[in-house]
Amino acid sequence: MTVERPIRVGLICVENAGRSQMAAAFAERELAERELTDEVELISGGTLPGDEVYDHVVTAMAEVGIDVSDRRPRGVGVDQLKRCDYLVTMGCYIPEADPGSLAGDAREWDLPDPAGKDVEEVRRIRDAVEEHVTALIDEVEARIEEEGASTERGRSGLRGYLGDVLG
């Protein structure tokens, strides 16, 4: 099923070195497993990106079979954020993600920053991120299905109408 344009999902935090990296990796996996990669565009970044993904995040993600060792934090601009249909911040205040200035659905996942945490705490954060991502992708998938169904209803309604008019 294809939507008119990709649904844009922004997963951001300040440094893009921990939570948003985990969220993007889980989202990529979910989208691939559900065959939704053409319908959803992921944007992951930070407003003040760090130098590298935290080592303990790389370790924790490897434990669940996801390799983020080659990822690098990247910046994200206000224009990108404003184009998101869903914009998720990870538990850090980001003025650029103020819901009042955005067109889409802005939400905050109140997750602790993994910086400086021991690996046990990072595992708990990782698992919480995965739960949030799964729920978000469930929601996005439902929207895609609804938009697809609406499009099909609209097409069949128009075909029916034209069939009646044209005989």
Secondary structure in CASP SS format (residue, H / E / C, confidence):
PFRMAT SS
TARGET T0000
AUTHOR 0000-0000-0000
METHOD secondary structure of the structure
MODEL  1
M C 1.00
T C 1.00
V C 1.00
E C 1.00
R C 1.00
P C 1.00
I E 1.00
R E 1.00
V E 1.00
G E 1.00
L E 1.00
I E 1.00
C E 1.00
V C 1.00
E C 1.00
N C 1.00
A C 1.00
G C 1.00
R H 1.00
S H 1.00
Q H 1.00
M H 1.00
A H 1.00
A H 1.00
A H 1.00
F H 1.00
A H 1.00
E H 1.00
R H 1.00
E H 1.00
L H 1.00
A H 1.00
E H 1.00
R C 1.00
E C 1.00
L C 1.00
T C 1.00
D C 1.00
E C 1.00
V E 1.00
E E 1.00
L E 1.00
I E 1.00
S E 1.00
G E 1.00
G E 1.00
T C 1.00
L C 1.00
P C 1.00
G C 1.00
D C 1.00
E C 1.00
V C 1.00
Y C 1.00
D H 1.00
H H 1.00
V H 1.00
V H 1.00
T H 1.00
A H 1.00
M H 1.00
A H 1.00
E C 1.00
V C 1.00
G C 1.00
I C 1.00
D C 1.00
V C 1.00
S C 1.00
D C 1.00
R C 1.00
R C 1.00
P C 1.00
R C 1.00
G E 1.00
V C 1.00
G C 1.00
V H 1.00
D H 1.00
Q H 1.00
L H 1.00
K H 1.00
R C 1.00
C C 1.00
D C 1.00
Y E 1.00
L E 1.00
V E 1.00
T E 1.00
M C 1.00
G C 1.00
C C 1.00
Y C 1.00
I C 1.00
P H 1.00
E H 1.00
A H 1.00
D C 1.00
P H 1.00
G H 1.00
S H 1.00
L C 1.00
A C 1.00
G C 1.00
D E 1.00
A E 1.00
R E 1.00
E E 1.00
W C 1.00
D C 1.00
L C 1.00
P C 1.00
D C 1.00
P C 1.00
A C 1.00
G C 1.00
K C 1.00
D C 1.00
V H 1.00
E H 1.00
E H 1.00
V H 1.00
R H 1.00
R H 1.00
I H 1.00
R H 1.00
D H 1.00
A H 1.00
V H 1.00
E H 1.00
E H 1.00
H H 1.00
V H 1.00
T H 1.00
A H 1.00
L H 1.00
I H 1.00
D H 1.00
E H 1.00
V H 1.00
E H 1.00
A H 1.00
R H 1.00
I H 1.00
E H 1.00
E H 1.00
E H 1.00
G H 1.00
A H 1.00
S H 1.00
T H 1.00
E H 1.00
R H 1.00
G H 1.00
R H 1.00
S H 1.00
G H 1.00
L H 1.00
R H 1.00
G H 1.00
Y H 1.00
L H 1.00
G H 1.00
D H 1.00
V H 1.00
L H 1.00
G C 1.00
END
